[in-house]
Amino acid sequence: MKLLRMLANLGYGSRREVTAMVRAGRITDAGGGVLYTDDTPAHDDVRVDGEPLDPPRGLLLMLHKPVGHTCSTRDRGRLVYDLLPPRFARRSPVLSTVGRLDRDTSGLLLLTDDGALLHRIISPKSKLAKVYEATLAQPLRGDEAAAFASGTLMLESEQTPLLPAGLEVLSPTQARLTLHEGRYHQVRRMFAAVGNHVEALHRSRVGGLALGDLAEGAWRVLDPADRDRLFLQEGLQPRAFATGAGSRARG
């Protein structure tokens, strides 16, 4: 791929803007040699202002979403994309959230520009576990775990019962909930169905991938080992994915 198209697809600028960067000598190879728009260098050999390029198509990253940010490119107010480099919003293919966390939910959010990978993660066939910690308005009664595990719990306005879900009591008003599906505002609606209200909600894990010590608002690119780990918890076979640069933590 020619340098001009490569950088434009990665969101570094329009073709005109990338051309101006090249003319200013800002685009070089790893040895510091100036590159030109019609060059066809290897992705890993290109530097912009001395820095390696973002990963190529097939990017998958983890973001620690704070409360108050929306998983959208169109809503007003604070967006999850505001936490990423501006060029990420201009990538082609587009960088999309893998499912959504609502504005009032924090925690692990995945984003990718790989449509096949996105659909594999969210597919009901994958049944990837999603783990949430919920802070509740009222103490747990003691019968919630059985209700959630029954496979018969119905949410208001829905026609099919929920899949069995696991509940671990952390304190009288705190619980860890493990889901294997992703319905609209599911955790909040589940606790509402048993007469309680979620005051705070945080997602800590998707599949075998945990948020760990990634700071709030920070992100990192996931490497092949992370991708395999994502599916290992459910006993799925790891699949090879094309990747670019290695994992790097960002604030």
Secondary structure as the mmCIF struct_conf table of DSSP 4:
data_model
#
loop_
_struct_conf.conf_type_id
_struct_conf.id
_struct_conf.beg_label_comp_id
_struct_conf.beg_label_asym_id
_struct_conf.beg_label_seq_id
_struct_conf.end_label_comp_id
_struct_conf.end_label_asym_id
_struct_conf.end_label_seq_id
HELX_RH_AL_P HELX_RH_AL_P1 LEU A 3 ASN A 9
TURN_TY1_P TURN_TY1_P1 LEU A 10 GLY A 11
BEND BEND1 TYR A 12 TYR A 12
HELX_RH_AL_P HELX_RH_AL_P2 ARG A 15 ARG A 23
TURN_TY1_P TURN_TY1_P2 ALA A 24 GLY A 25
STRN STRN1 ILE A 27 ASP A 29
TURN_TY1_P TURN_TY1_P3 ALA A 30 GLY A 31
BEND BEND2 GLY A 32 GLY A 32
STRN STRN2 VAL A 34 VAL A 34
TURN_TY1_P TURN_TY1_P4 THR A 37 ASP A 38
HELX_RH_3T_P HELX_RH_3T_P1 HIS A 43 ASP A 45
STRN STRN3 VAL A 46 VAL A 48
TURN_TY1_P TURN_TY1_P5 ASP A 49 GLY A 50
STRN STRN4 GLU A 51 PRO A 52
HELX_LH_PP_P HELX_LH_PP_P1 LEU A 53 PRO A 55
BEND BEND3 ARG A 57 GLY A 58
STRN STRN5 LEU A 60 LYS A 65
HELX_LH_PP_P HELX_LH_PP_P2 PRO A 66 PRO A 66
TURN_TY1_P TURN_TY1_P6 VAL A 67 GLY A 68
STRN STRN6 THR A 70 THR A 70
BEND BEND4 CYS A 71 CYS A 71
BEND BEND5 THR A 73 GLY A 77
STRN STRN7 LEU A 79 LEU A 79
HELX_RH_3T_P HELX_RH_3T_P2 VAL A 80 LEU A 83
BEND BEND6 LEU A 84 LEU A 84
HELX_RH_3T_P HELX_RH_3T_P3 PRO A 86 ARG A 90
BEND BEND7 SER A 92 PRO A 93
HELX_LH_PP_P HELX_LH_PP_P3 VAL A 94 LEU A 95
STRN STRN8 SER A 96 THR A 97
BEND BEND8 VAL A 98 GLY A 99
TURN_TY1_P TURN_TY1_P7 ARG A 103 ASP A 104
STRN STRN9 THR A 105 THR A 112
BEND BEND9 ASP A 113 ASP A 113
HELX_RH_AL_P HELX_RH_AL_P3 GLY A 115 ILE A 122
TURN_TY1_P TURN_TY1_P8 PRO A 124 SER A 126
STRN STRN10 LYS A 130 LEU A 136
BEND BEND10 ALA A 137 GLN A 138
BEND BEND11 GLY A 142 GLY A 142
HELX_RH_AL_P HELX_RH_AL_P4 GLU A 144 ALA A 149
BEND BEND12 SER A 150 GLY A 151
TURN_TY1_P TURN_TY1_P9 GLU A 156 SER A 157
BEND BEND13 GLN A 159 THR A 160
HELX_LH_PP_P HELX_LH_PP_P4 PRO A 161 PRO A 164
STRN STRN11 GLY A 166 SER A 171
TURN_TY1_P TURN_TY1_P10 PRO A 172 THR A 173
STRN STRN12 GLN A 174 LEU A 179
BEND BEND14 HIS A 180 GLU A 181
TURN_TY1_P TURN_TY1_P11 TYR A 184 HIS A 185
HELX_RH_AL_P HELX_RH_AL_P5 GLN A 186 ALA A 193
TURN_TY1_P TURN_TY1_P12 VAL A 194 GLY A 195
STRN STRN13 VAL A 198 VAL A 206
TURN_TY1_P TURN_TY1_P13 GLY A 207 GLY A 208
STRN STRN14 LEU A 209 ALA A 210
TURN_TY1_P TURN_TY1_P14 GLY A 212 ASP A 213
HELX_LH_PP_P HELX_LH_PP_P5 LEU A 214 ALA A 215
TURN_TY1_P TURN_TY1_P15 GLU A 216 GLY A 217
STRN STRN15 TRP A 219 VAL A 221
HELX_RH_AL_P HELX_RH_AL_P6 PRO A 224 LEU A 232
TURN_TY1_P TURN_TY1_P16 GLN A 233 GLY A 235
HELX_LH_PP_P HELX_LH_PP_P6 LEU A 236 PRO A 238
BEND BEND15 ALA A 245 ALA A 245
STRN STRN16 ALA A 249 ARG A 250
#
